[in-house]
Amino acid sequence: MDTTKGHSFKPTYKYDVGSSEYDTSEKVRVPAWTDRILYKVEDKDNIDACLHLYESVDGIYSSDHKPVKAHLCLTLNKS
């Protein structure tokens, strides 16, 4: 059973600020994937977009979220 829900990285929310530990407050929130990168190609006849990478950045400790990043390759179609 795939528990990553389509992600290749662990949940990006809810961390204790300043650490890589999941929520240890009295609320004990369940870790979740809440961060996304949205993109839209308006001219699909002339531009192709391909997602090459989608991952979290674990080295950031200033928030209760770990940021995510994407590498998109945009190709201009020759007319």
N, C-alpha and C positions, 0 to 999 in steps of 0.2 A: 504494500500500500504506500503510495506517495504522499507523505505528510507535508511536503513543501508547497503544495498548491501552485505548482508551476514555477516556483522560484528555485534557484540553485544556491540560495543563501538563507541563513537562519532569520527569524523574525527581526524586524528593524525597530520595533516599539514594544515595550515600555521599559526603558532602562532607568536605573538610578542615575541622575545627572552626575557626571564626573567619573563614571565607571562603565564597565562592560557587564555589570550584573543586572539581571532582570529585576523588576520592581520588588523591593523588600519592604515597602511601606505597609501600613496596616490594611490598605486596600488590596494588595497583592494582585495587581492587574495581570491578566493573561497576556503573554507575548503575542504579537500579531504583526502582519505585514500591512502597513497602512500607507506606505510611501510609493508613489507612482511617478512615472514620467509620461506625459501625454504629448503627442505630436500629431499634426494634421498636414497632409499634402493636399493642397487645393487644386493643383494642376496635375492630376494623375496621368494625363496624356503625355506630359513632357518631363515629369520628374518621378523617379522611383526612389523609395526609401526602404532601406534594409537595416534591421536591428542586428548589430554584431555583438553587443555586450550590454548586459544589464546586471548590476551588482551593487552590493552595499559597501559603504566606506566605514570599516570598523574602527579606525583610528581617531574618530571624532568623539569627544566626550562632553561637549558643552550643552547637550540637549538630551531629552528622554527618547529621542529618535536617532537612529543612525541614518545618515543621508544615503541616497541611492544615486547612481550615475548610469548613463547610457552612452553607447557609441553607435551613432547612426551613420550609415553611408548613403549620401544622396547622389544620385546619378541623373544627369541631364540627358534626356533622350534626344538623339539627333533627328531633326525633321527633314 
